Amino acid sequence: MQEFPSFTGLDLDGNSVNSDIFSENSVTVVNFWFNGCTPCVEELPALNKLMKTEGKGCQVIGVNTDSLDGNKEGIAEAKSILKKQGADYTNLSLDSDSEAGKYATNIMAFPTTVLVDRNGNIVGDPIMAESRVMKFTKR
C-alpha cells in the first residue's frame, strides 16, 4: 500500500491542518482540483453531498492546486468557487516543496481523487478525470 505523503499546511481560511486529519475517519476522499477546471468545479456539489450523506466515518478534503504556497489570489478564487457551488468541506493550501505538494503538482489529469484510510494509506488506484465522468454520468 502506498502512503499518502505526510503534510502540514493550512486550510483556505488559514487554519493549521496536518496528516493527522486522516485518523479522524475511516476513509478520507482527497480531491485534487484547480479553479479553471470546469469538470472539477462541476463536481464540487456532489463531493459536498457525499460528505453530508456519508456522515461519520467519511470526510472529503480538497486540494486546490491554484492555492499552493499560500497563493492569495488562487485562495480567494477557490473560496469564491466553493461558496458558489455550496461546498463547505475542508480545502488545503500546501507548500509545493512538501512531499504532498509534489504529489499534487505531479497530477496530470484533473480532477483526480484518492481514497485514504485512517492510517494515511492510499486505498486502491487514483480515480482520474475520464473514469470519473463515466461513473458520475451513470448515476
N, C-alpha and C positions, 0 to 999 in steps of 0.2 A: 504494500500500500504506500502511496505517495503522501507525504505530509504537506499540508498547506504551509507555505513559508510563514514563520512567526513574524509578528509585526507589532510595532507601537505606532500609533497615528492619532489622527483627530477625525471626529465626525464633521459634517459640514457646518455644524454650529460651534465648532471649536472645542468640544469635549474630548478628553483623552479616551482612547479605545486601544485595546491590545488583543493579542491572540487568545487571552483567557475568555473572550466573549463566546468562543465556541463551546466551552464547558457548560454554559448555561442551558443548552438544549441538546436533544439527542441528534438533531440534524440542523445544519445551517445551509440555506440556499445562498450562495455568493454569486451575485450577478455583476458582470463587468460590462460597462456601457459608457457611451460618451454623448455629449449634448447634441451633436449634429447627426446622430444615428436615428433615422426615423423608426426602424423596427425596434430599436432599444426603447425609445420614448413610448411607442405604442403598447409595449408590454408592461410598462410600469404599473398601470392599474391592476392587471392580472396578478402581478407579483405581490402587490399590496393585499389583494383579495386572498391570495394563498396564505399569506402571513396571518390575516384575520381569521380565516376559516380553520386553519390547522391548529391555531391556539398553542397551548403548552406543548413543548417538545420540538417545535419548529420555529425558526426565525429566518427572516430574509435580510441580507445585508447587500447593499450596492457598493460597487467600487467604480466611481466616475473617473475615467482617465483624464478628463479635462481639468480635474481638480488636484492632480498630483502636485506635490511640492507646495501645497497651500496656495495655488493659483487663485487669487481673489476673484478675477473675472469669471473663471471657469466655475468656481464655487457658487458665485451669485447666480449665474445662468442655470446651473444644475438645480439649485434650490428653487428657482422660479419654475423650472420644468416640473420638478417633483410636486410642487404645490398645485400647478395647473392640472396635473394628472391625478391628484388626490393620493399620492404615495407618501406615506409618512414613516416608513421604516428607515433604519439607520443606513446612511451612506458615508463612506470613508474617503478621506483625502490622505493618501500615502506618500511617503518620500520615495521618489523614483529610484534612488540609490539603495533602498532597502531590498531584501530578498522578495518580499511581497510586491513591492513596486516594480521590480524587474519582471516578476511573473506577469503582472498586469500589462507592462509595456511590450511583452513578447506575444500577447494575444493578437492573432491576425484576423479573426472573424468576430464581428460584433453583431448582436450581443452574444456573450459566452457565459455559461453558468456552470458552476461546480457545486457539488454537494460535499459538505464537510461534516464529519461526525464530531461528537463531543470531545474526542481526544485530538482533534486537529488533523485527522487523516482525510484525504480526498477519497470519496466513495465513488467508484465507477469512473467512466470517462466524462470529460467535459461535454456539455450539451452546447453544440455550436449553432450558429445562426440558421443555417439551412435546415438542419434536422428539427430545430425548434419550430420553425414555421410550419412544417408538416404536422407536428404534434398539436400546435395551437389551433390550426385550421380544422382539425378533426373533432374538436370539442363541440 
